[in-house]
Amino acid sequence: MPDYDVIVVGGGIAGVCSAVAAKRMGVSVLLLEKDMALGGVLTNALVNPMMTFHSPLRQIAGAIAQEIVDRLVKIKGSYGHIKDPIGFVKTITPFEPEKLKTVLINMLHQENVDYLFGCLVSDVKTKNGTVTQIEVATMQKKINLNGKIYIDSTGDGNFCIKAGAPYVEGNNDRKRCQPMTLIMKLSRVNKKEIISYIQTNPEQFTLANSPDFSYLAVSGFFDHMKKLEKYNVRFKRDRLLFFEVPFREDEVFMNTTRYPGYAADPMELTRAQSCASLDIWNFLEFLNNEIPGFESAKLEQVGCTIGIRETSHIIGDYQLTIKDLLETRDFQDKIAIGAYPVDLHSPNSSGLKTIKIPYPGEYQIPLRSLFPQGLNNVLLSGRNISADHLAFSAIRTSPLAASIGLAAGICAAIAVRENCNIRDVRYQELQGEIKRMGGIL
Ligand SMILES: Cc1cc2nc3c(=O)[nH]c(=O)nc-3n(C[C@H](O)[C@H](O)[C@H](O)COP(=O)(O)OP(=O)(O)OC[C@H]3O[C@@H](n4cnc5c(N)ncnc54)[C@H](O)[C@@H]3O)c2cc1C
């Protein structure tokens, strides 16, 4: 294998945006993904919809993230951004996961980005804080690869942890991570019956003002959920949460199950995934028997992997805090904007803790939160930037992960081009390049 200017580890939405951005800046790029698809949890765990591309005031994610949505719309893989019927955020962006895989592969092909599936970065060699070589486990043997700059878009910072960066587990306590969720796609759902039930029982749902039901997004059936216990499932939840599959009116993504655990521990991950797999059939029986509109619902697909919300947080040069978000703090070195509120799934109860960001509902991500302490040539990208537990529960969603990915890719390319340390990249130059590529600051 040749050496590369930039090696991106992880092919989720953040990793793809980093790889494309770096390549468009003219450097050579290799992307490594341990699974067999691009998109990370958006494709492998059936997470849907993307939210949110808008604050109450304006669009806050653009550039490659918007290009992905435009490409999806073109091939009937998304309706684009639509008003959130639940009213939690300004807009949501539902999409068809198989079409997202197609769009992301096509983007890498068009940009001539080299990428490899089935490649787990299993070890990272460093000298005086500089990553000198990485070891990649493939099915038969381990290979060594060299890059000048590395981008950790693994979702949980496992590249940086292998390189020796400091980190904390969960909320400084591995028992207090947000729970995992196995998402399933169901067919033969009666949309008309569900809408009619919502319209006659609005107090049983969280709804936007004058909701538009042309697209079905539901958070509720609160009283019905009290009967879940009778069905011997291993999770607790106070509501059903589901979203219509675009262009398939009788299908929904059901995002409701919850399993506690520290997913970086293989024993806890296995327990959560096994419980979730075993619960599917009892949960389906509950839906068929108890929920209006689900009498004939059938299981169509289950995420290849349980969705992992939270494991560890890398300590960066700057750790973004909940105070920064709630005070809508200005950072000179801002590189991305988020607008998703705090949405903390409780590890031990059935509920949610949500906190709205004061108007205009936006917060800034500083470049320094992408620099893992003690490492000279590694950038964090996506949901694994340095943030405390509560700030993380806001910044963790996909449009912002994509915007951070864009910035990480450009920053890496500038460092290569100018042959400088990542910390010597001038944030003004980076901000200029972000805007030139259509990013929003
Ligand atoms: C249950 C659940 C529900 C969610 N709901 C929503 C929602 O409704 N809307 C929304 O916008 N967001 C939601 N999110 C959050 C959001 O989807 C993700 O946080 C976001 O997509 C993160 O993107 P990412 O690229 O940073 O990471 P990921 O999507 O996690 O991608 C990381 C990639 O890195 C790969 N990888 C990891 N380690 C290695 C390694 N060592 N070597 C090689 N490859 C590696 C992984 O296989 C993966 O493909 C949800 C998340 C979960 C889990």
The ligand as an SDF file (V2000), in Angstrom:
LIG
                    3D

 53 58  0  0  0  0  0  0  0  0999 V2000
  -29.9020    4.8550   18.5980 C   0  0  0  0  0  0  0  0  0  0  0  0
  -29.4420    6.1340   18.0010 C   0  0  0  0  0  0  0  0  0  0  0  0
  -30.3830    7.0630   17.5780 C   0  0  0  0  0  0  0  0  0  0  0  0
  -29.9640    8.2520   16.9930 C   0  0  0  0  0  0  0  0  0  0  0  0
  -30.9080    9.1180   16.4950 N   0  0  0  0  0  0  0  0  0  0  0  0
  -30.5050   10.1300   15.6780 C   0  0  0  0  0  0  0  0  0  0  0  0
  -31.4450   10.8490   14.9050 C   0  0  0  0  0  0  0  0  0  0  0  0
  -32.6380   10.5920   14.9660 O   0  0  0  0  0  0  0  0  0  0  0  0
  -30.9790   11.8200   14.0670 N   0  0  0  0  0  0  0  0  0  0  0  0
  -29.6350   12.1010   13.9510 C   0  0  0  0  0  0  0  0  0  0  0  0
  -29.2640   12.9580   13.1620 O   0  0  0  0  0  0  0  0  0  0  0  0
  -28.7360   11.4420   14.6920 N   0  0  0  0  0  0  0  0  0  0  0  0
  -29.1430   10.4580   15.5330 C   0  0  0  0  0  0  0  0  0  0  0  0
  -28.2100    9.7170   16.2250 N   0  0  0  0  0  0  0  0  0  0  0  0
  -26.7960   10.1460   16.2380 C   0  0  0  0  0  0  0  0  0  0  0  0
  -26.1150   10.0910   14.8950 C   0  0  0  0  0  0  0  0  0  0  0  0
  -26.6850    9.2320   14.0020 O   0  0  0  0  0  0  0  0  0  0  0  0
  -24.6480    9.7580   14.9970 C   0  0  0  0  0  0  0  0  0  0  0  0
  -24.1070   10.2760   16.1580 O   0  0  0  0  0  0  0  0  0  0  0  0
  -23.8920   10.3110   13.8010 C   0  0  0  0  0  0  0  0  0  0  0  0
  -24.4190    9.7660   12.6280 O   0  0  0  0  0  0  0  0  0  0  0  0
  -22.4440   10.0400   14.0300 C   0  0  0  0  0  0  0  0  0  0  0  0
  -21.7260    9.9750   12.8470 O   0  0  0  0  0  0  0  0  0  0  0  0
  -20.1600    9.6510   12.9010 P   0  0  0  0  0  0  0  0  0  0  0  0
  -19.7180    9.5690   11.4930 O   0  0  0  0  0  0  0  0  0  0  0  0
  -19.4960   10.6270   13.8120 O   0  0  0  0  0  0  0  0  0  0  0  0
  -20.0250    8.2380   13.6370 O   0  0  0  0  0  0  0  0  0  0  0  0
  -20.5660    6.7840   13.2620 P   0  0  0  0  0  0  0  0  0  0  0  0
  -21.8010    6.8430   12.4670 O   0  0  0  0  0  0  0  0  0  0  0  0
  -20.5950    6.0450   14.5580 O   0  0  0  0  0  0  0  0  0  0  0  0
  -19.4250    6.1850   12.3270 O   0  0  0  0  0  0  0  0  0  0  0  0
  -18.2100    5.6840   12.8160 C   0  0  0  0  0  0  0  0  0  0  0  0
  -17.6650    4.6680   11.8310 C   0  0  0  0  0  0  0  0  0  0  0  0
  -16.3520    4.2970   12.2090 O   0  0  0  0  0  0  0  0  0  0  0  0
  -16.1910    2.8940   12.0340 C   0  0  0  0  0  0  0  0  0  0  0  0
  -15.1000    2.4780   12.9480 N   0  0  0  0  0  0  0  0  0  0  0  0
  -15.0850    2.5700   14.2990 C   0  0  0  0  0  0  0  0  0  0  0  0
  -13.9090    2.1640   14.7980 N   0  0  0  0  0  0  0  0  0  0  0  0
  -13.1540    1.8000   13.7280 C   0  0  0  0  0  0  0  0  0  0  0  0
  -11.8250    1.3020   13.6150 C   0  0  0  0  0  0  0  0  0  0  0  0
  -11.0310    1.1300   14.6820 N   0  0  0  0  0  0  0  0  0  0  0  0
  -11.3590    1.0040   12.3780 N   0  0  0  0  0  0  0  0  0  0  0  0
  -12.1350    1.1970   11.2720 C   0  0  0  0  0  0  0  0  0  0  0  0
  -13.3990    1.6780   11.3390 N   0  0  0  0  0  0  0  0  0  0  0  0
  -13.9010    1.9900   12.5490 C   0  0  0  0  0  0  0  0  0  0  0  0
  -17.5490    2.3370   12.3980 C   0  0  0  0  0  0  0  0  0  0  0  0
  -17.7500    1.0500   11.8690 O   0  0  0  0  0  0  0  0  0  0  0  0
  -18.4770    3.3880   11.7860 C   0  0  0  0  0  0  0  0  0  0  0  0
  -18.8280    3.0920   10.4580 O   0  0  0  0  0  0  0  0  0  0  0  0
  -28.5870    8.5300   16.8500 C   0  0  0  0  0  0  0  0  0  0  0  0
  -27.6320    7.5960   17.2600 C   0  0  0  0  0  0  0  0  0  0  0  0
  -28.0560    6.4030   17.8320 C   0  0  0  0  0  0  0  0  0  0  0  0
  -27.0320    5.4030   18.2260 C   0  0  0  0  0  0  0  0  0  0  0  0
  1  2  1  0
  2  3  1  0
  2 52  2  0
  3  4  2  0
  4  5  1  0
  4 50  1  0
  5  6  2  0
  6  7  1  0
  6 13  1  0
  7  8  2  0
  7  9  1  0
  9 10  1  0
 10 11  2  0
 10 12  1  0
 12 13  2  0
 13 14  1  0
 14 15  1  0
 14 50  1  0
 15 16  1  0
 16 17  1  0
 16 18  1  0
 18 19  1  0
 18 20  1  0
 20 21  1  0
 20 22  1  0
 22 23  1  0
 23 24  1  0
 24 25  2  0
 24 26  1  0
 24 27  1  0
 27 28  1  0
 28 29  2  0
 28 30  1  0
 28 31  1  0
 31 32  1  0
 32 33  1  0
 33 34  1  0
 33 48  1  0
 34 35  1  0
 35 36  1  0
 35 46  1  0
 36 37  1  0
 36 45  1  0
 37 38  2  0
 38 39  1  0
 39 40  1  0
 39 45  2  0
 40 41  1  0
 40 42  2  0
 42 43  1  0
 43 44  2  0
 44 45  1  0
 46 47  1  0
 46 48  1  0
 48 49  1  0
 50 51  2  0
 51 52  1  0
 52 53  1  0
M  END
$$$$
